C-alpha cells in the first residue's frame, strides 16, 4: 500500500484531495492500486484551526457568501475534468443554519456568513472530497499534533501526539461569563505519541503560530514588569479577551478586521445589545445598549480610520479580469540583471495606473456630465505613460504621469470623482487637529461617509477600482510565485505594503459592522485615537502612553491590545515539526527574508534543503512557503490560480507514489 500523509487538515488539504480525486477518476491506472491518505490535525478536518466550528457567533466572514467557493469551475484551467460543487451561498441557501448564527430563512447570496457557517461548509467539502476518491483510496483523519518528521531513506516517519480522550469532538472552548457564547481556544491537549510512515509527506499547516517579534517581546516584558495588561497580535478566536476588565480604558492598535472582531467580542459577546436599524445619519438610530461589562476602547492605527466597507452593489459589466498595465509581460520586460524587479520602481507605479485607469474609464463610460473627457481620452493618456514606463524611460514616464494627473484635474470637476491613491490610502496623512476630540469627530464623519458611499451605486468607479485591485493582486501573486521579487521586497513591500492596501480597500468589513462601530462610538465605548499612532511605556507612573501625529493630545491606559495578525513567518514558527526540520537542516529558509522569512520549495512544490537539493517525497504548501499560492478557497468564476496549482502538485504526488510503488514491486 502507498501512503500520503498530510500534516494539516484545513481547506488547503481539501483542495489537494479534490485534485487527486479528479486525476484518479480520469485515469485510475495512473495511481498505485491501493493508496492510503492520512490527515493529521488537532482540529476537525475541513476547517482546521482557523476555520474551526468553535468560534463566537459574532465573528463573521468579510466576503459575501456568493463570493466564496472551494470548488473549481467546470471550465477551470486544470488537466482533468474538475470535481465541481456549490459556492458557500448555494450550499447554505436551503439549509436552516440558525444553530450556527445564520438567519433562519437560509443564507442569501448577498449575506455575510458567520464563520461557523464557513466551518460547516468546509467540513462538508472535506467529506465530499473523500467520497470523490475512487475505489482503492482510503482516508483516515487523525486528531493530533504532528511533532516530528524523520527521514527514513526516501520515506518519512511522522510522529504525532494524539488528542487526549474527551477532546476528540472539539478544541477546548472559552465560555463568555455573561452570554455563555464560545470563542476559540488552544489546540486540544496532546498526550499519546504515535507514528506513521509516509511515502509522500505534505506539510500543509496553514497559518502558523509565531514567536513574538522584538517589539512584541519588549511590550510583553514591560507589561509583566509594571503590572500592565497587554494582548499581543494573534488570531482573534485564539485570544482570551475575558482577561480585559469591564470599565477599563484600553488602547487598541489596529483598525482592520482583527479590531472589528475584538470590538464585537468585547461588546455584544459580553451581553450588550444593538437596537434599531441604521438610517444613514451620523447620529443613529442604531443604538447600543451596554451590559456594563464592556471596556472603553481607544483605537488608532497608521491610517487612523477603519478599513473601507464592503460595497453594497455590483454594476453590470464589472468583474475580475485581465489587467491592462500590470501584466506579466510588462513586469518581465523590466527585470534587472539579477532576475528580479523592484516593487517600488515597477510594481507600485503599474498598480497606480491600473487602478486610476479603471476609475476614470468607469466614470467616463457610465456617467454623463461628471467628466468632460471620454473613456478613450483617458486610455490614450495612460497608454502613453505605459509606453514610456515599459520602455524603461523613467524621465518620460514621470512627465506622462503628471500629464494624466493634470488631465484628470482639468476634466473631472468634482474632487470626489477624482482618483488619488495616496489620499485613498491615507485620508488624514496631511491633517492636523487641535485635539483628539476634533479628530474623533472627523473619523466618525469619515466613517459615516464611507458607509454611505459604499452603498451608493452612483460611485461605481469605486467598484471598478475594487475589481482592478483584485485582478492586479492575482497577477502579483503569480509574479511572486515566479520568483521575480527579492525576499526582502516580497516580505516588506508585497506581504506588507501591498497586502495592507489590498486589505484596506478590498477586504474590509461588512457595512453592518461599521454601523456597529458608529453605534459603539455614540455610546462612548469606542473613541478614535489618531493616525500614525505611537505607543510607549511610562515606567514611573506605569501606563501605556499613546500619541498621534495628527493631534497634540496624549492618552494613557493600563491596557493595550495589538489588534492585528502577526506577520507570516516560517523563521519564527513555533510549530514543532517545522522547527525540527529547519533546525535539523532539512528545510531551507529565505536568506533575505529576515523575521518574515518563508520556506523554500521548488517549482514542483518539493521542499528544498539547505544544500539546494529538493526532497523527492516532501512537499510544502500554504502561506509560509515562498512560492506557494497562499489561498485555499476563492471566488467562483475567475479561474483562480489555486486550482491549477493544486492539480500540478497532485500530479507530483502521483508520480512519487508510482515510482515508490514500482520500486517496491521490483524488490
N, C-alpha and C positions, 0 to 999 in steps of 0.2 A: 504493500500500500504506500502511496505517495502522500506527503503531508505538507500543507501550507499552514503556518502559524501567523496569525495577525495579532500584534500587540496593539490594542485599541479597538474598541467596538463601536465607534461613533460613525457618523454618516460617510466619512472617507472610506472606511472599510465596506460599508454597504454599497457604495458606488462601484468599488472594485469587484464585489461579488456579482453585481448586475453585469459588469463587463465580462467576467469569467463565464457567467451563465449564457450570455449572448454568444460568445465564441464556442462554447461547448455544445450548445444547441445547434449551431450552424455546422459544426464538424466535431462530433463526439470522438472520432478516431484520433484527433489531434492531441488528446489528453490520455494519460495512463488509464487503464481500466478501472482502478479504484483510487479515488482522491479523498482524503480526509482534510477538512478545514477546521482548525481550532482558532477560536476568537477569545482572547484573554482581555478582560477589562473588569475593574472593580464595580462598575456600574452596569445596569442592564444594557444589552446590545441595542443598537439603533440610535439612541440619543447620546450615549456615552455620558461623560461628566457634564459637559457644557449644556447639553440639551436633555438632561435627565428630567423625569417627571417631578421630582421633589423640589419644586420652586414655588414661591409665593404667587398667588393668583394675580397680584397687581403687576407682575413682571410680564410685559408684552414684547412681542416681536416689533421691529420697526419697519418691516416690509409688509405691504398688502398681501393678503392670503393668495390672491391670484398671481402674485409675482414670485412665488416660492415653489420649486419643484426639485426633487432628487432624481427624476426620470429624464432621460434624453428624449428629444422629439423624434418622431418617426423618420424624419429626413436628416437626422444628425450626421455629422461627418465622421462616421465610425465604419470600420470594415465589415461588420456583420449586422444583420437586422437587429436593432436595439430592442430591449425589453422596455416598453413604454408604460406609462401609468399616469395617474391623476396629479394635478397640482394640489397644493395644500387646500385651496378653496374648493376644488372639485371633490376631494376626498372628504372634507369636513361638511360640505354643504347640506347633506341629507342626514347628518348624524346629530343626535342630541348629546352635546358636549358640555352641558351645564356643570357637570361634576369637575370639569377642567377649567371652569371660569368663562366659558364661551356662552353666547346667547342661546336660549332655548330654541329659537327658531332655526338654528343652524347658522354656521359661519357663512357670510356673504363674501363675494369676490373682493369688495372694497373695504372689508374689515381688517383690523389689525389683531392677529390671533394672540391669545395668551401663550406664553412659551410652553406651558403644559400641553397645549394642543399640538404644537410642533413636535414635542417629545413623543406624543402618541402617534403622530403621522410617521415619524422616523422609525419608531418601533415596528409599526405595521409594514413599512417599506423593507426593513431588515427581514422580517418574516417572509415577505413576498420574494425577496432576493434568494433566500434559502429554498423556497418552494420552486423557484425558477430553474435551479440547477438540475441537470438531467440525472438519470439513473447512474449509479456508480459514485456519486458525490455524496458525502455526508458532512454535516456541520455540527460542531459541538461548541457551545458558548460556555466559557469558564468564568465564573465570578471570582476574580482575584487580581492581585497586583504583580505584574512581571517585574522581577527584581534583578535578574542577571541573564546574560546570554553568553555561552561559551562555545567557541568553535570546536567542532569535532570532525576533523577532516574538512569536507566540503559542506557538512551539515552544521546545525547549531542546536545545542542543548539549552532550552529555555527554562529557567527556574521561576516559579511563581508562588506567591503566598495566597492560599485560598482564603476567601472571606470567612470570618468566624460564623459558626452556626447561629441562626437567628437574624443575620444581616443579609440574607440572600435576596430578599424582595426589593429592598430599597436601601439607600445610604442612610446613616443617622440624620435625623432632621432637627432643625431648630424650630421650636414652637413659640410663637409670639405670645407673651404673657397676657395680652389684652384680648386678642381676637382668636387665638388658637391657630392662626394661619401658620403654615410651614414654610420655611425657607430652606436654602441649601445647607449642606453640612459637609464635613470632611468625608473622604472615601471610607468605606466600611473597614473596620479593624481587620488587619490581615494576620493570620496565625500559622496555619499549617503550610509547610513548603513542599511543593511537588515539582515535577519536571516533565517536559515533553520534548522529543527530538523533532526538529523541523528540517525537511528537505529544502524548504524555502521559508525564510523569515521576513515578514513585512512589518516594519515599525511605523505605526500609524496612530501615535498617541495624541495627535491634535495639539490644542493649545496647552502648553506646559506651565506648571508652576515654576517660578524662578526665585533665586536668592535675591535679597534686596540689593539695589544699586547703592552707590556711595551716599547719595543724598538721603535715600530712604533709611539706610543704616544709621546715619547721623541723627535723623529725626527720631527713630526708634530708641536710640541710646539716650538722647536728650529727654524724651518723654519719660523714660524709665527713671532717669536720674532725678528729674524735677517733679515727678508725680503728675505728669500731664497725660492726657488721653490722645493717642494717635492711632488712626486706622490707615494702614499702608495700601498702596494700589493693589487691586486684585479683582477677580470676577465677583460681581456683587452678590450672587447667590451663595458664594462660599464665605462671605464675610459676616461675622457676628456683630450686627449693628445693635443688638439688645444691650450691649455694654454702654451705649451712649445715653447719658441720663436725661430724663424728662426735664424740660425747662432750661437746659444748658445752652449757652451760646457756643456754636460750633462753626469754625472756619471750614469751608469746603472749597478745595481747589479742583476745578474742572466743571464744565457746564455741558458736557456731552451726554451720551446715553447712560454711562455709569452714574452720573449725577442724577438723572431722571429716575433711574431705578432706586438709588439710595433715598431720594426725596419721597418716593411712594412708600418705601418700606418704613421710613421714619414718621410717616403721617397716616395715610389710610390704613396701613397694616397695623398701626398702633391704636386703631379704633376711631379715627376721625372719619367724617362723612362729607362728601361733596354733594351739595343740593342745588337743584335748578339746572338750567342749561345756559350755555354761552349765548350772548346776544351781539357779539362783535364790538362791545364798548370797553373802554379801559376800566370801567367800574363794575362790571359784572354782566348778568346777575348770578353767575355761578358762584356759590358761596361754600366755603369750607367751615364745617362745624368741628372745632378741635375736641379731642378726647381729654386733653390735659396732660398727655404723655409725650407730646412732641418736644423736641429741642427747637431752638431758633437757628436757622441755617444762614450763615453769612457767606454767600457764594460768589466766587470770582474765578477768572481764568486769564489766559493770554489775550483772548478776544474780549472778554468781559460780557459776552452775550451767549444765550443758549444756541445750540445747533438749530439750523433752519428747519422749519416744519416740513414734513412730507406734503407734497402738493395734493390738492383735493380734486383734480380734474385731469383729463387726458385729451388734448386736442387731436383731432383727426390728422393723420399724416405724419405724426412724430413717433419715432421709435428708435431703439438702439440699432445702429447700422454702421456702415463703413465710415471711417474718418476721412476728412478732406486733406488736412495738412500733416497731422501727427500720424504718419504712416510708417510702416516697416521700411519701405524703400527710402523715404526721406531721411530717417534716422540712420540707416546703414550707410547712406551717402556721406554722412558727417562723422564717420568713425575715425578716431585718432590712430596713431601708429601702434598703440598698444592694444588695439582691437576694441576699445570702449568709447563711449560718448559721455559728454558732460551733462549731468542733469540740469545744472543751472544754465549752461550756454545753449543747449539743444532742446531738452525735453520741455522745460517750462515756457520758453518762447513759443514753441509749437502748440502747447496746450492753450496758452492765452489766445492765440489766433484761432484755434479750433472753437473755443467757447464763444469768442466775440463774433465769429462768422455765423455760428448757429443762432445767436441772439439777434443779430441785425437782419439776417435773411428771414427769420420768422416774423420780425416786426414789419419789415417791408412787404412781405408776401401776404400776411393775414390782415393787416390793418391799413385803412385809408386815413391819411391826414396826420399820422404820427411821425412820419418822416417824409421829406421831400425827395428822397433818393429811392431808387428801385433796388430789388434784391441783386440784380445784375451789377449795378453800380458798386455795391459793397463787395460782391465777389471779385470784381476786377481789381479793387484796391488790395484785397487780401491776397489775390493771386500774384500781384506784382511784388508784394512783400515776400511771399513764399518763394518766388523765383530767385530773388536776391539772397534770401536766407539759405535756401537749399544749395546754392552755388558756393556758399562759404564767404560771400561778400558781406561781412558784418557791418561795415560802414554804410553801405547802400541799404541794407536791411533796416538799420536804425532809422535812416531817413524815411523809408517807406512805412515804417511803423508810425512815426509821427504824422505822416500824411493821412493814414486811415483814422488815427485818433482825432485829428483836426477835422477830417471829413465828417465823422460822426457827430462831432460837436456842432458843426455848421448845418447838418441836415436833420438832426433829431432835436427838436426844441425842448422837450420836457426832460430834465435830468433823470427822472425816474425811468425813462426809456433808454437811457444810455448804459453801456456796459463798461464797468470799471472793476477789474478783477481785484485790485488792491483794496478798494473800498468794500467790495463784496466780502472779501476775506477778513478785513479788519475795519468794521464800521466806525469804531471810535479811536482809531490809531492816532489821529492828529487832534483829538478833542482834549479840552481841559475844562474841568468843572470846579466850581468854588467849594464844593463839599461832597461828601459821599451821598448825602441825601439828594442833591441835584442829579448825580449820576444814577441813583436808584430810580428816580422818576423817569429819566431818559431811557433806561433799559426797559422799564415797564412799557413805555410808549413804543419803543422799538419792537418789542416782542409782540405787542398787540398788532402793530402794522404788518409784521412778518406773517402772523397767522392769517390776517385778512387778505394779504396779497397772495398767499399760498392757496387760498380758496377761490381766487378770482381768475377765471379763465381769460379775462382780457389782458392778463400779464403772461400770456402763453410763451413769451420769449424766455421766461424762467424755466418752463418745461423743456424748451429746446436746448437750453444750457444743461439741464439735468441729463437729457439723453446723450448730448455730446460728451459730457464729462464721463458718463458710464462707458460710452464707446471708447473714449481715449484711455480710460483706466484699463479696459481689457487689452487694448493694444500694448500699453505699457507693461502689463504683467507678462505678455508674451516676449517683449524685449528683455525683461529681467530674466526670464527663463532661458533666453538665448545667450545670457552672459554679457550683454552689451553695456552694463554699468559696473563700476568697481564696487566691491563690498561696502566701502565707505559711503558712496553715493546711494547704493541700494538701501542701506540702513538709515542714513540720516535724511536723505532727500526724497526717497520714494516711500519706504516704510514709514518715514517720519512726516516730512512736509506734505508730499502728495497725498498720502493716505489721510492725513489730518484734514486737508482741504476737501478731499472726497467725502469724508465722513461728515464734515460740517455742512456741505451743500447737498449731498445726495443721500446721506444715510442718517438723517436726523430723526427726531421722534414723531410719533403720530400727533396731529394737531390737538387731539384731546389732552395729551399730556402737557402741552404748553398752556392750554386753558387751565389745567390743574395747577401749573406753576403760577399763573397770574392770580388764581384764587388764593393760593397759599401766600402770595405776596400781599394781597389785600388783607389777609388775616394776620399779617405781621410775622408769619412763621418763616418766610424766605425774604432775605434782604440782599440786594445786589451790591457786591463789594467793590468791583472795579475791573479795569483791564490792565494787562501787564502786572498782575499781582505778584508780589514777592512776600515770602513768609520766612520769618526767623524765630529764634527763641530768646526770650529775655530771662537769663538765669537769676537775676537779682530779685525780681518780683515774678516768679515763674509763670510764664504765659507764652503762647504763640502770638507773634506780632505780625500783622498783615498791612502792607502798604500797596498803593496803586500809583501808576504813572499818570492817571487822569484826574486825580484829585489829591488834596493835601492831607486828608484825614487818615488816622491810624485806627485799626481795630485790634483789640486784644481778647483772646479767649484761652480757655484751658483745654480745648479740644480741637483737633484738626483731622479732617477726613480728606485723603487724596482720592478723589472720585475719578479714577481712570484705571485702565488696564495697564499692567506692567508691560513694557515692550517685549515682543517675542525675542527670546534669546536661548539658543541651544547652549551657549557658553556658560550661562548661569542656571541652567535647568536643574531642578532638584530630583528629577526622575532617576531612580537608582539604576535602572537598566542602561539608560543612555550615558549616565555619568561613568558607569563601569566600563562601557565600551570606549568612551573617549579617553578616560584615564589609562585604560589598558592598551591604547594605541591601535584600536580597531576602526575608529571613525575620525574623519578629518573635519576640522572647523575652518571657516574662512580666516585667512591671515590678517585681513584688513577690516574686519567687522567690529573689533572692539568688544564691548559688553553685549552688543547686539548680534554677534557672530552666529551664523547658522551652519548647519551641517552641509557637507558637500556630497552630492550624488552625481553620477554621470548622466548622459543624455538618455540612458535606458532605465534610469531610476535606481541603479545599483549604488550601494554605499561605497564611498571611496575611502581607502585607508591612507594614513599619513605618507606612505611610500608612493602614493599616486595610483596604486592598483585598485581596481574595482572588485568587490566581493561578488562572486557568481551567484550566491544564494541569499544575499542580504539586501533588502530594498528599503528605501526611505521615502515617505510621502508626507505631505502636510505643511503647515505654516512654518515649521522650524527647519525646513530644508530649503537651501538657497534657490534651486531651480524648479521646485515643485509648485504646482498650482495650489494655492492655499485653500480656496473654497471647495466645499463638498457638495453644496446644492446651489441652485441658481434660478434665473428667470426662465419661464417657458418661452420657446420660440426664438431664441437668439443663437442657437448652435454654440453653446458655451464651450470654452476650451477644456473644461474639466472632463467632458465625456470622451473626446479622442485621447486625452491623456490617460484616462482610466483604461481605455481599450488597449493603448500601447503597453502599459505596464502589465495588464492581464496577459497579453501575448508573451511578454518577457517571462512571467511566472510559468506560463505553459511550457515555454521552451526549456526552462531549467528542469521542470518536472519530467519532461520527456527524456532529457539527457540522463537524469538520475535513474529513471525507470529502465532505460535501455542498458545502462551500466550494470544495474542490479541483475538484469536478466542474463548478462554475459558473464557474471561472476561464477 
